[in-house]
Amino acid sequence: MFWALALFAAPVAAQNPAQPYPSGPLRIVVPFQAGGSTDMVARTLAQKLKDRFNQPVVVENRAGANGTIGAALVAKALPDGHTMLLVQSGFVSNPILMRNLPYDQARDLAPVSSLASGPMVLVVHPSLPAKSVRELIAFARSRPGELNFGSPGNGSLSHLCAELFDAMAGVKMTHVPYKGSGGALADVLAGRVPVYYMNLVLALPYLKDDRLRALGVTTRERSAVTPELPTIDEAGLPGYEITTWYGLFVQGATPRGVIARLQEEVARILDQPAMKDRIAADGMTVVASTPAEFAVFLKRETEKYARIIAAAGIKAID
């Protein structure tokens, strides 16, 4: 299940000197809809890679099945590093929750680098009387099972944020899954599903016009984007922490030399002040890593999600 094993089993063959990397156009597959936070990161990275490599870099959105449609495309691509996959954190739950993945996630996808990390934000519809984390916990305890929370899908990061909250707070809210974030957000804004965890920056317009109320961010530290907003940890649920992150992968059999070359260029891009500023504007912090460091991080994240999924009794799907 873990990428650390797959990484060190990857082929060590070097690129043919006659075919320097990259030898042609590149593409970044985003397994989610265009316009979302993952897509924004991918398009910024694509422009920078184009400048570094002097090759066209296109972003291709292949949404569906919690990211597995786009991931399958990369898993079956040529192992030459020209096709990349950019995913967000909830992606690591797929092997735990899906029995019949069309690929082996650890074997067929090789980690290149983490890119950025940041918080999700717990929001509620203003019609809900809870104005703080403590008040939400008290309200949910007084109505076990009656309070609904939405998510973009079973096993998504938003879903896992809520399940961890329930487990740590000793409450029971009812999960209402949607086929993507658009439907979930629409019903939250309408007040039909009053509790939701979403990307902080995407939430800002709705917070500013009071269409949603923020109760706290999911990271251990406050966000520089909303320094006035407490963390869930400090607002009433000590120890709570989930981070949203973005990472880059290539086909699992890609030679390590190619992966190392790509990672080096990505690290240089992430170190550019303009890139750091852009990532910060999205509520994120740059986090560059080596493939081995990213593999270890993925192992730790997978184990964490597995514990949340088991405690919540979330069932695998076919």
N, C-alpha and C positions, 0 to 999 in steps of 0.2 A: 504493500500500500504506500510505502514511503519513498519520496523522491531521492532521498539520500542514497539509497541502495541503487536506484536506477542510474543516478548521475555517475557513480564511480564505475558502473558497468558499461558506460557509453563507449563507443569506438574511439580509439586514440589516433586514428588515421589523420594525417595532415591534409590540407587542401593541396591539390595539384598546383605547383608553381605557375603553370600556364593558365590557371583559372583562379586568380586572386579573389578573395572575398571582399565585397560582393562582386559577382560577375555580371549582374543584370538587375532589373527592377526588383524591389522588395515589396512585401505587403504585410500589414499588421491586421490580423483578424481580431475583431472585437465581437465576442459572442453575445452581445446585447444590443438593444436598439440605439440608433443614432441619437445624439443630443444629450445622452446621460453623462454622468461624471466619468465613467470609464472611457467613453468615446472622446471626451474632451482631452483626457490625458494622452490617449492614443494619437490624436491629431496633432497635438503639440510635439510629441516625440517624433512623429513621422516627418514633420517639417525639419526638425533638427537633424535627423538621420539623413535626410535628403541633402542637407548642407554638408554633413560630414563625409558622406560616401559619394556625393555627386552622382547619385542614381535616383530615379523616381521611387517614391515610397507612397503606396496607396493604403488607405484604411478601408477595410471591407467589414461591414456589419452583417453578422449571421446570427440573429437572435433566435432564442427558443430553447426549451427544455433545460432551463437554469444554466445555460452556457454550453451544454454538451454538443449542440449542433455545430457551433463554430469550433469547438475543441476537436471534434472528430475530423473536421476539415484539415486542421493542422497536424493531427496525429497521423493522418494518411498522406501528408504532403511529402515531397522529396526531402530527404535529410540533408539539406544543403544550407540551412540557415536563412534562406530567402523568404520563407513564410514564418511569421511570428504570431504568437497568441498573447493578447494582453487581457488579463482577467482581474477580477476583484476577489476579495477574501472569501465570500460565500462559496466560491468555486470548489474549495477543498472538501466540502461536505458531499460532493457528488458520489464518490466511490462508496461512501457510507450509506447513502440513501437510495442509490439506484443499483438494482441487481444486474441489469442488462446493459451496462454502458457499451457503446459500440467501439470501445478502445480500452486499453489498460492505461489508466491515467499516469501511473508511476513509470511504466515502461515506455510509453509512446509519446510522452511530453517531458522534455528536459528543461529544468530551470536555468534561466540566464541571469536574472537580477530582480530583486525587489526594486520598486520605483519610488513609492511614496506611501505614507500612512497618515491616518487622521481619524477624527471621531465621527460616529453616527450621533444623531440627536433624538432624544425621546420627546415627541410632540403629542399634544392632545387637542381635540377640538375645543374651542372656547365654551361650548355648552356644558362641558364636563366641569363640575365644581372644583376638582382638584387643581390647586395652583402650585403645588410643589411635589417632589418625590414622596415625601412623608404622607402628604394628603392623598396621593394616588394609592399608596399602599393601604392606608386606612379605608379608603373608599372601596378598593377591590376586596379587602377582607370582609367588609360588611355585605358584599354581594357576590359570593363565590360563584364563578362561572357565568355571571350575568354581563360582565364587562368584556367587550370585544376588542381585539387588536388585529390590525391588518398586516399583511406582508405581501411582497411580490411573488411569493411561492413557497412551497414546503421546503424547508432546509435552507432557505435564503438567509443571508446575514441578518436581515431585519427580523426574521422569524426566530433565529437563535438568540438575538439580543433580548427579545421578549421572554423566551423560555428561561434564559438565565436569570432575568429579573424575577420571574415568577418563583423559580426555585429558591433564590436567595432571600426573597421577601416573604416566602411562605404564603403566597396568594395563588389564585387560579383564575386566569383570564382565558377567554375562548378565542382560539386562532381562526381568522377568516382569511384564507389564502386567495390570491389573485394570480392571473396569468400576466405578470409584469407589474412594474411600479406605477404605470399610468392609471390603471383601474383602481389600484389600492389608494393612491393619493386622491383621486377624484372622490371616492367614498369617504375618506377621512375629512376632506374639505367640506363635504356635504353634511358631515356629522353622523353618517350612518354607521361608521366604525370609528370610535373616538380616540383610539390609541395607536400610535405608529412610530416606528424607528426609521429615520431616513438620513440621507446625506445632509450634512450641516449646511453647506453652501446652497444646495438646491432648496433648502427649507427657508432661507433668509427672506425671500420676497413675501412669503406667506406669514412669517413672523412679524415683519415690518408693518403689514397692513392688518395685523391682528386676526387673520383668518385661521391661524394656528397659534398655540401657546407652547413654548419650549420649557421643559422641566429640568433637563440636564443633558450633558454630553457623556458618551460612553467610555471615553478614555480616562486614564488616571490623572492626567493634567488637563487644565482648562485650555480651550482653544484660543489662539491669538486673534481669530476672527470675531469671537464673541467672549471676550475676557470677563464680562459681567455674568455670564451663564455658568452656574456651578456644574461640577461633575456629578454624576449619579452617586459615585462613591462618597463624596462629601455632603451630598444633599439628603442622605438618609439610608443609603445601602452600602455600608463599608465593604471594600474588597471588590466591588463590581468593576469590571473592565472588559471591554471588547473593542478592538481596533479594526477599522476598515483599511485595507491596503490594496495596492496594485502591484502586479508582478508580470514579468515577461518570460515566455517560454518559446521553445522551438521543438521541432520533431525530435523524438527521443533518441534516434540513431545519428543525430548530427554530430560530426567529429568535434572532439573537445577543443581543438584548435580554433574552429569556427566559432564555437560558443564563447571562447575566451576573447576572440577578436571583437565580437559583437558586444560582449559585456564591457570591454574596455572603452568602446565608443559611447555606450550608454552612460557609463560612469562619468566620462568627460562632459557629456551633455547635462547630466544632472548637477554637475558642479558649476555650471554657468549661472551667474547671478540672475540673468533673465529667466532661466528655467526655474530657479528657486522661487523667484517672485511669482511666476505663473502658477506653480504648484501651491504656493502660499495663498494665492487668490482663490484657489479652489478649496481652501480650508485644510490643506494637507501639508506635510513636512517631507522633504526629500529623504529617501532612505535607499542608498545604493548599497549593493552587496555583491560578493563574488557568487558564482554558481553554487559552491559548496556551502557558503553561509546561508544562502537562500534555501537550499535543500534542508538544512537543519531547522531553519525557521518554519518551513512547511510541515515538517514532521511534528513540531511542537504545536502548531495550529491545528493540524489534523487530529491530534490526540485530544486537544481541548474541545474541539467541536464534537468529537465522538462521545466525550463525557456528557456534554449538554444534550445531545440527541438521545443517548441512553437514558439519562435522568428524566427527560420529558416524554419518553416512550414514543418518539417519532418513528413511524414505521417506514421501512424501505419500500420503494415502489418498483414495479416491473417496467 
